[in-house]
Amino acid sequence: MSLRKELEHLVSLAQERIKKAPKDTPKEILELWEKDLVDLELELNNLSDAEEDNNED
């Protein structure tokens, strides 16, 4: 799997985890999950073509 596809998959999983979090999920946990999502999105958005080409299976 290419690095881009892997990051897209991880972003999707993080979004679903936040969306489907139980109502009683502690605020601190939700904040950590949201930070992780932002980090993944930044990594995906900053992915250069050269990095992606070097990580093809």
Secondary structure, DSSP 8 states (H G I E B T S, - for coil): --HHHHHHHHHHHHHHHHHT--TT--HHHHHHHHHHHHHHHHHHHT--HHHHHHT--
